[in-house]
Amino acid sequence: MWTSPNRYAFLGLHAHYLDASYQVQSRLLALRRVWGAHSGDNQATTIYDIFGEYGIRDRIGAGVCDNVSSNDTCLASLYRQLSPAMAEEDIRNNRTRCFGHIVNLAARAFLWGEDPDSFEREAFTEAAFQVEERELRLWRKRGAVGKLHNIVRFVRASPQRRELMKSLACSQRDEDDYHLFEEDRAAIDLELMQNNETRWNSTFMMIQRAIRKREQIDHFITYLDTKAAEPRQRVPVQDHLSQQDWLLLAEIQSLLKPLYEITMRCQGWAKEGRYGALWEVMIGMEYLLNFFEEQKLIFSPPDGTADELQIARASATTRYSPPRADQGRGREKHLPQHTRDEYTGAFSQAESLDDDHRRCIQISINNCWSKLDEYYSLLGQSPLYPAAVILHPRWNVSWLEANWTSHEQLVWLRDAKNSVREFFEQQYPRKEQSEAARTMIGKAMRQDEPSQFDQWMQSYDRYMMEEEDELGVYMRQGPVRRENLNPILWWKEHQEEYPRLSKFALDILAIPAMSVDPERTFSVTKLTISSQRHSLSPEIIEEIQCLRNWLGHQAITVGEVVSFGGDLMGWDGGEA
């Protein structure tokens, strides 16, 4: 759901599918105005009507949306309208969660604590009422990140300050009297980036840019302290960044970087079965959890005493067996040489932080890890996640077997295999023996009473004609060791060998990892509804965006009669 600048409530609905040439496609089905309450039931009715307009109510697969509770209600209501007999378990099986939203929740927990919403609401309120001093104090409470926010805000508050900062950087360059690299010269022209309280990646990019311009920031603050006549013309001393603050910001940047990179990787359209495919969710979650478990080890208290981090860790859902977290720094001898220095360097840099900053990092890591662990557990509600990994030929079931090795995880592995098989057999059932096959068996039978030998032969014929266990055969063959393997093409080439399983795999490969397309549509629509276009009706807005999307994806040409078909294994709706 999204509210437009001219105050209409819109629901964005996209379809994801493989076309006849095995290309992943994404289409905007509707940008429909929603009347009344934004409840899950009301949204479900709107989506059901849209599916009816396209004649695809019998072709719907998985639903991709973020993690708000209204989306659970929406999907439950929608699937029951599509199939009144659908069980609760079947609804959960087809509910997939936007990976980007999961990462967003984890990053916000890292930055703003266990209740990031309360901080965001307070910051938004102070900004809305323009209570500057209270807003500055609020951000200042957030430590180094908050102080950097206030510095950037101070610099960007007037064009004169921005010009002064740039001129000071140029003067410093001339005084140093040495040739700068191209990236150093480019850094002078770069502007500081202001974060906001709602988008965590804006904070990551603010820190990243500030670290690149650290010398310029420090020089700017020092210059104002000595030259500015009035206190209001200087950066408040409470916002000055110490050496420890800069070390902390560097650590925060390195800890947020994997979250940022996995988000950027998975927001694509998975054109070749990667960069936005469903299989990347479970593997991406494992990667992030492993990363933050390593960071827990690096930033753990050197004396091993119990603290809030260890207490929180003990109360969280345990993914790995305890010995894994106790391997300590000795694991570096098992690392390749080219990564060993980076690993030991991380220990050294962590040890250079003072106790307060170190403890801040510990708590942030644990908050992030706990949020990831919470949603990793929720992935187990749908067999589509393990199926997406298993049905990628590069990984097969071997990836899960290699990563789930503890006693508890072996139970997960067994349950994952069983749930995938059950879903496969239910949604892609074996075809009944054809009439032609029965006729062939009948011709082979004697007209008179068959002997015991004839009966044994006939039963053997029938056994041989039964369809083989495709999933079992596939899993036994093991992974295909080929870099940059395109799983879509692989399954296309093996359709005769796996007629049912290939359909299952290709359907899963059409499901996106994130529900980013509605967000893109909302952003573009906001640009369409400029201050001079607030009189646009909801119907015209929807038509403009649908035509823009279809023309952009070369789905239609001007003057062509629009038609839509194909099974929709994945569809998504956005929440804003």
Residue, then its C-alpha position, 0 to 999 in steps of 0.5 A: m500500500w502507498t499513499s500518493p501525493n494527491r492523497y489516494a491509497f494505491l495497491g501495487l501488484h506485479a506478476h512474475y513468471l517464465d515466458a515461452s522462451y524461458q525468460v523471467q518476466s515481471r509485469l505490473l498488473a495494477l496500481r489500483r486505488v483501495w477504498g476504505a480500510h487498509s485491512g488485509d481482507n480489503q486488500a485481498t478483495t482488491i487483488y482477487d478482483i484484479f486476478g479476475e480481470y486478467g482471467i488468471r485466478d486458477r494460475i496463481g502460485a506464491g505470494v511475495c510481500d513484506n512481514v507486516s501482519s496485515n499481509d498475512t491476513c491478506l494472503a489468507s483471505l485471498y487464497r481462500q477466495l481463490s480456493p475455499a478448500m485451501a488449508e492453513e498449511d497450504i496458505r503458509n506454504n505459498r507465503t514468501r517474505c520479502f528478503g529486503h524487508i528482513v535485511n531492513l529489519a536486521a539493519r535497523a535493529f543494529l543501528w537503533g536497537e530492539d525498538p527502532d520504531s520508537f526512535e524513528r517516530e520520535a525523530f520524525t515528530e521532532a523534525a516535523f515540529q522543527v524543534e531543532e535543539r531537541e532533535l539534535r539531542l535525540w540524535r546525539k544520544r545515538g552515539a557516533v552515528g548520531k553525532l555524524h548525522n548532526i555534523v552533516r546536517f550542520v554542513r548541508a544547512s546552508p550553501q555557504r557552509r558547503e562551499l567553505m568546506k570544499s574551499l578548505a579542502c582545496s586549500q589543504r590540497d594546495e598546501d600539502d603540495y603533492h599530487l593527489f590520486e584521481e579518487d582523492r581529487a574526486a572526494i573533494d567534489l563529493e557532497l556529504m550525504q544526509n541520512n534519515e530515520t527510516r532508511w537504514n541504507s542512507t545511514f550506511m552511505m552517510i558513514q561511507r561518504a564521511i569516512r572518505k571525507r574524514e580529513q575534510i570534516d575534521h579540518f572544517i570543524t577545527y577551522l570553525d572553532t578558531k575562526a567563527a565569531e559566534p557559537r551558532q556558527r560552529v559545530p557544537v562541541q558535543d557533536h565533535l567526533s573523537q578518534q574512538d568515534w571514527l574507529l566506531l564508525a569504521e566498524i559500523q561501516s564494515l558490519l553493515k556492508p554485507l547487509y548492503e551488498i546482499t540487498m543490492r544483489c537480490q533486488g534484481w529480476a534474476k534473469e539468469g536464475r540469480y541476482g534476485a532468485l528465491w534460492e538466494v534468500m536461504i543462502g544469503m541468510e546463512y551468510l549473514l548469520n555466519f558473518f555476525e557470529e564471527q563478529k560476535l567472536i571478534f568483539s566478545p569480552p576478552d575476559g570471557t565474563a558474562d554480559e548482556l550480549q551473552i545473556a541475550r545470546a543464550s535466550a535467542t533461538t540457537r542455530y548452531s551447536p555451542p562449540r562453534a561459537d567457542q572455537g576462538r581466534g585459533r580458527e585463523k590457521h585454517l584460513p587461506q593466506h590471502t584472508r588471514d591478515e584481514y581476519t587477524g586485522a579485524f581482531s586488532q582493530a576491535e581490540s583498539l576500541d575502548d570498552d564503551h565503544r566495544r560494548c556498543i558494537q557487541i549489543s548492535i551485533n547481537n540485536c542484528w543477529s537476533k532479528l536475522d535468527e528470528y526470520y530465519s526460523l520463519l523461513g521454515q514455514s514454507p517448503l519453497y525456501p529449501a526447495a529453491v536451494i535443492l532444485h538449484p543444480r549447483w547446490n542440490v541437497s548437498w548444500l543443506e547437508a554441508n551446512w546443517t550438521s548439528h543434532e538440531q540441524l539434522v532434524w531441520l534437514r529431515d523436515a526440509k526434505n520431507s516438506v519439499r517432497e510433500f509439497f512436490e507430490q501434492q502440487y505436481p501429482r503423478k499422472e494416471q497411467s494412460e489409456a494407451a498403456r493400459t491397452m498395451i498391457g491388455k494385449a499382452m495378457r492371455q485371453d484365457e485365465p492367466s497362469q501365475f507366471d503371466q500374472w507375475m509378468q503383468s505386475y512387473d510390466r505395470y511396475m516398470m511403467e509407473e513413473e520414477d521418483e524424480l526428486g529422489v533420482y535428482m538428489r542422488q545425482g549430486p550437485v553440478r560443479r559448474e561456475n555461473l550455472n544458469p539453473i533455468l537453462w539447465w532445467k530446460e535441457h533436462q525436462e525430458e529426464y525430469p518432466r514433473l520436477s522440472k516444472f516445479a523447479l522452473d516455477i520456483l525460479a520465477i519467484p523473486a527474492m524481494s517485493v521491490d517492483p511495487e516499491r519501484t512503481f510507487s517511486v516512479t508514480k510519485l514523480t508522475i504526480s508532480s505538484q502540477r498534476h494533483s488533479l489526475s484521477p486514480e484510473i488515469i494514474e493506473e493506466i499511465q503506470c501500466l502502459r509505462n511498465w509494459l512498454g518498458h518491458q517490451a510487452i506491448t507496442v503502441g497500437e497493439v491489442v493487449s493480452f496476458g497469459g501464462d502461469l503466475m508462480g510469483w506475484d508481489g505486493g508492496e507495503a510503504 
